[in-house]
Amino acid sequence: MVTQVAGVVSGLVAVGAIGNIAGKADINISSMHLSRLKPRGQALMILALDEPLAEEQLQEILSLPGIYTAKAVKL
């Protein structure tokens, strides 16, 4: 089973902060996809994780500046 987190982000600070949250929880990011519509614009980020994020980590991600949405999905 693969756990993915998908969300709309703005800025490199948000990307780094999400990686830091996963790292502090000792959760490996096995892949990351980032796609934007225009330079310095909002982007869709999809992370594949080795383990699911706890609700606490998901809420921490949602509270970051530059995070518009975040959803955890199990595939």
N, C-alpha and C positions, 0 to 999 in steps of 0.2 A: 504494500500500500504506500502511496506517495501522498504526502501532505503538501498542499500548495497554499500560499498566501498571495492574493492578488489585490492590487489597489492602485489608486491614482495618486501620484506624488508630484511635487514640484521642488526641484533643487537637489544638488548633490549632498547637501547636509542631511536631507531626509534619507537618502540611500545609505549613507554611512551610519546614521543613527539606527536604522533598522538592522543592519549587520551587527552593530554593537549589542543591541537587545538580544538577538539570537545567540550571539557569542556568550553573553553573560549567563544565558540559560543553558549553555553547553549543547546547543542545537546546531548541527552542521547544515549549511546551505549547499545543497548538491548542485543546483544550477539557478541562474538568474537571467531573466529576459527583461529588457527595458526598451520601450518604444515610445517615441514622442512625435507629436504632430509638427512642431516647429522648434527651432533653437530657443532655449530658455523657457519653453512652455511646459505645460503639464505633460506627464508621461504615465503610461501604464507599466507597472512593474509586476512581474510574476516570479515568485520564489518557489523552488522545490526544496523541501526540508526533509531531513532524515527522520524527524520526529515531529509530532504536532506541537504547536505553541500552546501554552496554557492561556486561559482567558486573561490572566494578569498581563502577560506579554502582549497579547493582541490589544488590550486597552492602552498599554503604554505606547504602542505604535500609533494608535488612533489619536493619542494626545499630542503627538509631535507636530511642530509647526510644519506646514507644507504637505501634510497628509490629508487627503480629501476623503478617501474611502479605504477600507481594508477588510477583506473577507478571507476566512480560512475555509479551504475545500479539501476533502479527502477523495482521492481517485484510486 
